[in-house]
Each structure stands twice: as C-alpha cells, then as structure tokens.
Amino acid sequence: MFQAMIEELKANPRTLVFTEGHDPRILEAAARLKKDGFLTPILVGEVDVVKGKANECGFDIEGIQILDPATYEGMDAMVEKMVELRKGKMSAEDCRKALSKGNYFGTMLVKMGIADSLLGGATYSTADTVRPALQLVKTKKGVNLVSSCFIMVRGDEKIAMGDCAINLSYEDSVDKEGNVTLSGAQKLAEVAIETAKTAKIFGIDPKVAMLSFSTNGSGKGGTVKLSHDATAIAKEMAPDLLIDGEMQFDAAVAPEVGQLKFPGSPVAGYANTFIFPTIEAGNIGYKIAQRLGGFDAYGPILQGLAAPINDLSRGCNADEVYTMAIITAAMV
C-alpha cells in the first residue's frame, strides 16, 4: 500500500509542513523522509531550537527548510492574506498573534501554496489542528463539513471506516428562521462519499455500507432513519458509487447474512467501507477491529478540506508520523 504511494510521490514531488518542528518524533520522521528522498519536509519552529534538538537526538536534518514565524520574511503578506480570509472576524493584530503559532503559520503556508500539505497534532489537540484548517483552507467546493476515516490494514486486507474522530453526531443545521439548511442525513451522505474517495487513494474499490442496528427496515428508532435517508441521498449524489443501507455489521460483511437480510444488494455481505451513524459507534468500532481483529489503524485521515491536512495523535511515535506524512502528501 505504501510503496504505491511512494512511487506516486517520486513521480510527483510534493512538500509537507510539520507544525511542530522541535518535537523529536517529528525530527526523526523528517530525517527519514529526507534520507528516502521522495517527499520534501518543511519544519516550523525556531531554527536554533530545532537544530539543537535534532543534534541532541542524533537526527540528520541538514538541508531541510526550517521556517520560524518570528523571522519569516513573508509575514506581512501572510497577515494581510489571513485578514482577508477571516473577513473582519480578526484584526491584523489578532492574525499576527495567531500566526506566531505553528498551527496557524503552517496552515497559511499551505493556503498560500508554499507547502502542498500539512501534518500536525504531535503536541496540538485535534481541535487546534482542525480549527485553522476550517478557518483558512476551508472545505472543498460542494462539501459542507470536514470528516475523518481510518484505513484498517491486516495483511493484504484493507477496509475504511468513517467518521470515527470528528463529527459527534449528525443533526440538522437550521437558519435563524428555523429552516433546515443542511439535514443530518445530507451530512452523513457527504461523509460516506468522502470516505469512499479516501478509500480509493489506498487502493480500495469501495463498497459502502451505511451501518445501523437495523437492516433494510428491520428496526426503527435511534439513528435508523438517519442512515436510511443518508443512503438515498448518497445514491443521488454519487450514482456510480456502490452503497447500500441501512444495514447491521453482520449483514455488511457476511454474504450468507447480507443476502438473506438484504437480498439483491451489491454491497450486503461484501462491504469494505463502513459508515457509522455516530462518533461513539465509529470510535468503538475501529478500536475493536484494531485490538481484537488485529488490524493496523492509519488515521484519523481528514476529509473534505480543500488541501490535505491531517492530525496526529499526541501519543504517536516516529513511525506513525512517517506513515501519516506519506498518506497526507499522497492526498494532494
């Protein structure tokens, strides 16, 4: 899986900015990326501090670009651009203060085309990585929300699971008059479509199951209607996508169950991309697959943004940083 991404990056050179250039895990991964030569890292941080930490830890980062917000020559232009993007919500002084931090500074490097992609979160919270992305890079055209998925790998087997990390639930969005501007089902349908797109990046031919505790109308209440309605919307939005629901997990993965409960479905029993109706179900589901099913979990991979920006776990190690860097750059 990763070799195919590496070959793509060799053919199409890309840059990736790390927002926490002083962190030893980031430095180890950056040194490895530099040695391997298929991806160009940029480190954010105070130059002397970053180089000092690299020397202390024995990591060769010679030649890697280090950008310090405090001395960055293009800061005035960056502040001006950020004021424009925030549309009166932040003053120039507010923007300059925000850009002194690696998360905002790195995100603006991506927005201004200086870097192709961004990886953060080794020390920042998920919110502190996602917030600048939403404010500055924003969502892709036609996409209303950011979501996430995990790619789960066990030997040659690969599956996708979303959303397990970002959206707590899917309520209707309403305007001041109480009119629904975006339904919860539309949001979940978007998550399904974006997760299928992410799955394709990893060589998965997506067969999408909209999960529930009900299969094809067998149950009522809870999130059954949400998953059912989201399936219908997703089919309209992406008519070529193989997607069905709502269905229980056994109906999604076991042909003898799926075709009994959901006869004629092209997905039931054969699903490899799973969409959960709440973050509780998604987070529990991927961790069960990881801990009891023996799958390696890669993610959370952020979806829906106009540029590739991903979030690390604060408990990550250097190997995880390295693989997430490859994943992030491959999403350009």
C-alpha positions in Angstrom: 0.0 0.0 0.0 2.7 2.5 1.0 5.0 1.5 -1.8 2.4 2.6 -4.4 2.1 6.0 -2.6 5.8 6.4 -2.5 6.1 5.7 -6.3 3.4 8.3 -6.8 5.4 10.8 -4.7 8.6 10.1 -6.6 6.8 10.8 -9.8 5.1 13.9 -8.4 7.3 15.7 -5.9 5.4 17.3 -3.0 6.2 19.3 0.1 4.7 18.7 3.6 4.9 21.1 6.5 5.3 19.8 10.1 3.8 22.3 12.5 5.9 21.1 15.5 9.4 21.1 14.1 11.1 20.9 17.6 9.4 17.6 18.5 11.9 14.6 18.5 9.3 12.3 16.8 8.8 14.9 14.0 12.5 15.3 13.6 13.1 11.6 13.4 10.4 11.2 10.7 11.7 14.3 8.8 15.2 12.9 8.8 14.0 9.6 7.5 12.0 11.4 4.8 15.0 13.5 3.8 17.1 10.3 3.5 14.5 8.5 1.5 14.1 11.4 -0.9 10.6 11.1 -2.2 9.0 13.9 -0.1 10.3 17.3 1.0 9.6 18.2 4.6 9.4 21.7 6.0 9.8 22.2 9.7 8.1 25.1 11.6 10.0 26.4 14.7 12.8 28.5 16.0 15.9 27.5 13.9 18.4 27.2 16.7 15.9 25.2 18.9 15.0 22.8 16.0 18.6 22.2 15.0 19.7 21.9 18.7 17.1 19.2 19.4 18.0 17.4 16.2 21.7 17.3 17.1 20.8 16.3 20.7 18.8 13.3 19.4 21.2 12.4 16.6 18.9 13.2 13.6 20.3 14.5 10.4 18.1 17.3 9.2 20.8 19.2 7.2 19.3 20.8 4.2 15.7 20.6 5.5 14.0 24.0 5.4 13.1 25.4 8.8 10.7 28.3 9.0 10.4 30.4 12.1 7.2 32.6 12.3 9.2 35.2 14.3 11.6 35.8 11.5 9.6 34.8 8.4 10.2 37.4 5.6 6.8 37.0 4.2 4.9 37.5 7.4 3.4 40.9 6.4 1.9 39.4 3.3 0.7 36.4 5.3 -1.0 38.6 7.8 -2.7 40.6 5.0 -4.0 37.4 3.4 -5.3 36.0 6.7 -7.2 39.2 7.5 -8.8 38.9 4.1 -9.7 35.2 4.7 -11.2 35.9 8.1 -13.4 38.7 6.6 -13.5 41.1 9.6 -13.5 38.4 12.3 -9.9 39.0 13.2 -7.8 42.2 13.1 -4.3 42.4 11.7 -3.0 42.3 15.2 -5.1 39.2 16.0 -3.9 37.5 12.9 -0.2 38.3 13.5 -0.6 36.8 17.1 -2.2 33.7 15.7 0.4 33.3 13.0 3.1 33.3 15.7 1.9 29.7 16.5 2.9 26.8 14.4 -0.6 25.5 13.7 -1.8 28.8 12.1 1.5 29.6 10.4 1.8 26.1 8.9 -1.8 26.2 7.7 -1.2 29.5 5.9 1.9 28.1 4.3 -0.5 25.5 2.7 -3.1 28.2 1.9 -0.5 30.4 0.1 0.9 27.4 -1.9 4.3 27.4 -0.1 3.6 23.8 1.0 1.3 21.2 -0.5 0.1 19.6 2.7 0.3 19.7 6.5 0.7 17.3 9.3 0.3 18.4 12.9 -1.0 17.3 16.3 2.0 15.7 17.9 1.6 18.3 20.6 -1.5 20.2 19.4 -5.0 18.9 20.1 -7.2 17.8 17.2 -9.2 21.0 17.6 -6.1 23.1 17.3 -5.2 21.4 14.1 -8.7 21.4 12.5 -9.7 24.9 13.6 -7.1 26.7 11.5 -7.8 24.4 8.6 -11.5 25.3 8.7 -10.9 29.0 9.0 -8.2 29.3 6.4 -8.1 26.4 3.9 -11.8 25.6 4.3 -13.8 22.8 2.7 -13.7 21.7 -0.9 -16.2 23.1 -3.3 -19.5 21.3 -2.8 -18.5 19.9 0.6 -20.1 21.2 3.7 -18.2 19.5 6.6 -14.9 18.0 7.5 -14.9 14.4 8.5 -12.4 11.6 9.1 -11.8 8.0 8.4 -9.4 5.3 9.4 -7.8 2.9 6.9 -7.5 -0.5 8.6 -4.9 -3.0 7.3 -4.5 -6.7 8.2 -2.1 -8.4 5.8 -3.4 -7.9 2.3 -6.9 -6.9 3.6 -7.8 -3.2 3.7 -11.0 -1.6 4.9 -12.1 2.0 5.5 -14.1 3.3 8.5 -15.7 6.7 8.9 -16.3 9.0 10.7 -14.5 7.9 13.8 -12.9 11.1 15.1 -14.5 14.4 14.1 -18.3 14.6 13.9 -20.0 13.7 17.2 -23.4 13.2 15.6 -25.5 14.5 12.6 -28.2 17.0 13.5 -30.0 19.3 11.0 -28.5 22.7 10.5 -31.1 25.5 10.6 -31.1 29.2 9.9 -32.4 32.0 12.1 -35.9 31.3 10.9 -35.7 27.7 11.8 -35.5 26.4 8.2 -33.3 23.4 7.6 -30.2 24.5 5.5 -28.4 21.1 5.7 -30.0 18.0 7.1 -28.2 15.4 9.2 -28.8 12.8 6.5 -27.1 15.1 3.9 -24.1 15.4 6.3 -23.8 11.7 6.7 -24.2 11.1 3.0 -21.2 13.5 2.5 -19.2 11.5 4.9 -19.9 8.3 3.0 -18.9 9.8 -0.3 -15.7 11.4 1.0 -14.7 8.2 2.8 -15.2 6.3 -0.5 -12.9 8.8 -2.2 -10.3 8.3 0.6 -10.6 4.5 0.3 -9.7 4.7 -3.4 -6.4 6.5 -2.6 -5.5 3.4 -0.7 -6.3 1.0 -3.5 -9.7 0.0 -2.0 -12.6 -0.3 -4.6 -15.3 1.0 -2.2 -18.4 -1.0 -1.4 -20.0 1.3 1.2 -22.3 0.0 4.0 -24.3 2.6 6.0 -24.3 0.9 9.4 -27.1 0.7 11.9 -28.7 -1.7 14.3 -31.3 -2.3 11.6 -31.1 -3.9 8.2 -33.3 -2.8 5.3 -36.1 -1.5 7.6 -36.0 -4.3 10.2 -35.8 -1.9 13.1 -37.0 1.6 14.0 -35.9 4.4 16.2 -32.4 5.7 17.1 -30.3 6.5 14.0 -32.1 4.1 11.7 -33.9 6.8 9.7 -30.7 8.9 9.5 -28.7 6.0 8.0 -31.6 5.1 5.7 -32.1 8.6 4.4 -28.4 9.3 4.0 -28.1 6.2 1.8 -30.8 7.5 -0.5 -29.1 10.9 -0.7 -25.7 9.5 -1.3 -27.0 7.4 -4.2 -28.4 10.6 -5.8 -25.1 12.5 -5.2 -22.8 9.7 -6.4 -24.9 7.3 -8.6 -21.8 5.3 -9.7 -20.9 4.5 -6.1 -21.7 1.1 -4.7 -23.5 2.0 -1.5 -26.4 0.4 0.5 -28.1 0.7 3.9 -29.1 0.9 6.4 -27.6 -2.4 7.5 -26.1 -4.2 10.5 -22.5 -5.1 10.6 -23.0 -8.8 10.1 -25.2 -8.1 7.0 -22.4 -5.9 5.7 -19.6 -8.4 5.9 -21.1 -11.9 5.8 -22.6 -12.9 2.4 -24.9 -15.5 3.9 -26.4 -13.0 6.3 -26.3 -10.0 4.0 -28.1 -11.6 1.1 -30.7 -13.1 3.4 -31.5 -9.8 5.1 -30.9 -7.5 2.1 -31.4 -9.7 -1.0 -30.1 -8.4 -4.2 -27.9 -5.7 -2.6 -24.5 -5.4 -4.3 -22.9 -4.3 -1.0 -24.6 -6.5 1.6 -22.1 -9.2 2.6 -19.2 -7.7 0.6 -18.7 -4.2 2.2 -15.2 -2.8 2.7 -16.1 0.8 3.6 -18.2 1.3 6.7 -20.0 4.5 7.7 -21.1 4.8 11.3 -24.1 6.9 12.4 -22.3 8.5 15.4 -18.8 9.0 16.6 -19.4 6.6 19.5 -20.1 3.8 17.2 -17.3 4.7 14.9 -14.6 5.1 17.5 -15.6 1.9 19.3 -15.8 0.1 16.0 -12.4 0.9 14.7 -10.8 0.2 18.1 -12.4 -3.2 18.3 -11.1 -4.0 14.8 -7.6 -2.8 15.9 -7.4 -4.5 19.2 -9.4 -7.7 18.7 -9.3 -8.1 14.9 -5.6 -7.5 14.5 -5.9 -4.6 12.1 -3.4 -1.8 12.0 -5.1 1.6 12.1 -4.0 4.5 10.0 -5.6 7.8 10.8 -7.6 9.8 11.5 -7.4 10.9 7.9 -9.2 14.3 7.5 -11.6 14.5 4.6 -13.4 17.4 2.9 -10.7 20.0 3.2 -9.5 22.0 0.1 -5.9 20.8 0.8 -4.5 17.7 2.6 -4.2 18.5 6.3 -4.0 15.6 8.8 -3.9 15.3 12.6 -1.6 13.1 14.6 -2.3 11.5 17.9 -0.4 13.2 20.8 0.7 9.7 21.7 2.1 9.0 18.3 5.6 7.6 17.6 8.1 8.4 14.8 6.9 5.5 12.6 3.3 6.8 12.8 4.5 10.3 11.9 6.4 8.9 8.9 3.5 6.9 7.6 1.0 9.7 8.1 3.3 12.0 6.2 3.2 9.7 3.2 -0.6 9.4 3.5 -1.0 13.2 3.7 1.2 14.0 0.8 -0.4 11.3 -1.3 -3.8 13.0 -0.9 -2.6 16.1 -2.8 
